[in-house]
């Protein structure tokens, strides 16, 4: 697990999102992986992001691994009960996938199947507890023994711009206490608020964990205006105005992301960045290069 090694060694880690297609096209996954290869340390393979049906994360992650890129499987509690979730962890680790980020998941009402049942048998905290118990105690949630427990790196998410902030802090403290080994955050635009959140996490957490701060690479003012309405995203009017005034909105979006990466890197407790580039994987390499984060540290190619 190269990602685990990089986190342990104190390297500044770079991860990115990889959204599987809304089809059975394995070639699309490979192309998106190739665009990110060599510029990030690992990629989050999303689990039907925003409750929109897409290729399942675990098989998509196996395609990513064959492309020579280390996958991180996102696993939500939205669609599966604890039986299916534990089964998926065993299956993923059996085929060599060992990095996970656990989260509650978006409400199905936000997606393209609003009548779907929101299972939520386990929330983000419960999922972390489940994973830690399977790995460290070799026990299912039922208490039954696991003969060969899964080996994995256990991540979780955080939403620093939740209002009130205390609501997210409580969950974040619980995830850290439950055994989360790293945190990836929602995209950061408001550095002042994020810095306050960071101070509270470092002060109130039961132990220090690596925090990978989210950076969203915007492509247009229209996209920024639409995403500004999403709960948990704090995209200020000054960002939208910059994109509107820019002669080249895409280049301006890259510039904004590079500025954020550089500022976030200087904050105590930030151990890396997690880059979001919606349907624009090529932008990730441009940001990483312009931010001075190449070449990436030597990483083992997944077997």
Secondary structure in CASP SS format (residue, H / E / C, confidence):
PFRMAT SS
TARGET T0000
AUTHOR 0000-0000-0000
METHOD secondary structure of the structure
MODEL  1
X C 1.00
X H 1.00
X H 1.00
X H 1.00
X H 1.00
X H 1.00
X H 1.00
X H 1.00
X H 1.00
X C 1.00
X C 1.00
X C 1.00
X E 1.00
X E 1.00
X E 1.00
X E 1.00
X E 1.00
X E 1.00
X C 1.00
X C 1.00
X C 1.00
X C 1.00
X C 1.00
X C 1.00
X C 1.00
X H 1.00
X H 1.00
X H 1.00
X H 1.00
X H 1.00
X H 1.00
X H 1.00
X H 1.00
X H 1.00
X H 1.00
X H 1.00
X C 1.00
X C 1.00
X C 1.00
X C 1.00
X C 1.00
X E 1.00
X E 1.00
X E 1.00
X E 1.00
X C 1.00
X C 1.00
X C 1.00
X H 1.00
X H 1.00
X H 1.00
X C 1.00
X C 1.00
X C 1.00
X C 1.00
X C 1.00
X H 1.00
X H 1.00
X H 1.00
X H 1.00
X H 1.00
X H 1.00
X H 1.00
X H 1.00
X H 1.00
X H 1.00
X C 1.00
X C 1.00
X C 1.00
X C 1.00
X E 1.00
X E 1.00
X E 1.00
X E 1.00
X E 1.00
X E 1.00
X C 1.00
X C 1.00
X C 1.00
X C 1.00
X C 1.00
X H 1.00
X H 1.00
X H 1.00
X H 1.00
X H 1.00
X H 1.00
X H 1.00
X H 1.00
X H 1.00
X H 1.00
X H 1.00
X H 1.00
X H 1.00
X C 1.00
X C 1.00
X C 1.00
X C 1.00
X E 1.00
X E 1.00
X E 1.00
X E 1.00
X E 1.00
X C 1.00
X C 1.00
X C 1.00
X C 1.00
X H 1.00
X H 1.00
X H 1.00
X C 1.00
X C 1.00
X C 1.00
X C 1.00
X C 1.00
X C 1.00
X C 1.00
X C 1.00
X C 1.00
X C 1.00
X C 1.00
X C 1.00
X C 1.00
X H 1.00
X H 1.00
X H 1.00
X H 1.00
X H 1.00
X H 1.00
X H 1.00
X H 1.00
X H 1.00
X H 1.00
X H 1.00
X H 1.00
X H 1.00
X C 1.00
X C 1.00
X E 1.00
X C 1.00
X C 1.00
X C 1.00
X C 1.00
X C 1.00
X E 1.00
X C 1.00
X C 1.00
X C 1.00
X C 1.00
X C 1.00
X C 1.00
X C 1.00
X E 1.00
X E 1.00
X E 1.00
X E 1.00
X E 1.00
X E 1.00
X C 1.00
X C 1.00
X C 1.00
X C 1.00
X C 1.00
X C 1.00
X H 1.00
X H 1.00
X H 1.00
X H 1.00
X H 1.00
X H 1.00
X H 1.00
X H 1.00
X H 1.00
X H 1.00
X H 1.00
X H 1.00
X H 1.00
X H 1.00
X C 1.00
X C 1.00
X C 1.00
X E 1.00
X E 1.00
X E 1.00
X E 1.00
X E 1.00
X E 1.00
X C 1.00
X C 1.00
X C 1.00
X H 1.00
X H 1.00
X H 1.00
X H 1.00
X H 1.00
X H 1.00
X H 1.00
X H 1.00
X H 1.00
X H 1.00
X H 1.00
X H 1.00
X H 1.00
X H 1.00
X C 1.00
X C 1.00
X C 1.00
X C 1.00
X C 1.00
X E 1.00
X E 1.00
X E 1.00
X E 1.00
X E 1.00
X E 1.00
X E 1.00
X C 1.00
X C 1.00
X C 1.00
X C 1.00
X H 1.00
X H 1.00
X H 1.00
X H 1.00
X H 1.00
X H 1.00
X H 1.00
X C 1.00
X C 1.00
X C 1.00
X C 1.00
X C 1.00
X C 1.00
X C 1.00
X C 1.00
X C 1.00
X H 1.00
X H 1.00
X H 1.00
X H 1.00
X H 1.00
X H 1.00
X H 1.00
X H 1.00
X H 1.00
X C 1.00
X C 1.00
X C 1.00
X H 1.00
X H 1.00
X H 1.00
X H 1.00
X H 1.00
X H 1.00
X H 1.00
X H 1.00
X H 1.00
X H 1.00
X H 1.00
X H 1.00
X H 1.00
X H 1.00
X H 1.00
X H 1.00
X H 1.00
X C 1.00
X C 1.00
X C 1.00
X C 1.00
X E 1.00
X E 1.00
X E 1.00
X E 1.00
X E 1.00
X E 1.00
X E 1.00
X C 1.00
X C 1.00
X C 1.00
X C 1.00
X C 1.00
X H 1.00
X H 1.00
X H 1.00
X H 1.00
X H 1.00
X H 1.00
X H 1.00
X H 1.00
X H 1.00
X C 1.00
X C 1.00
X C 1.00
X C 1.00
X C 1.00
X C 1.00
X C 1.00
X C 1.00
X C 1.00
X C 1.00
X C 1.00
X C 1.00
X C 1.00
END
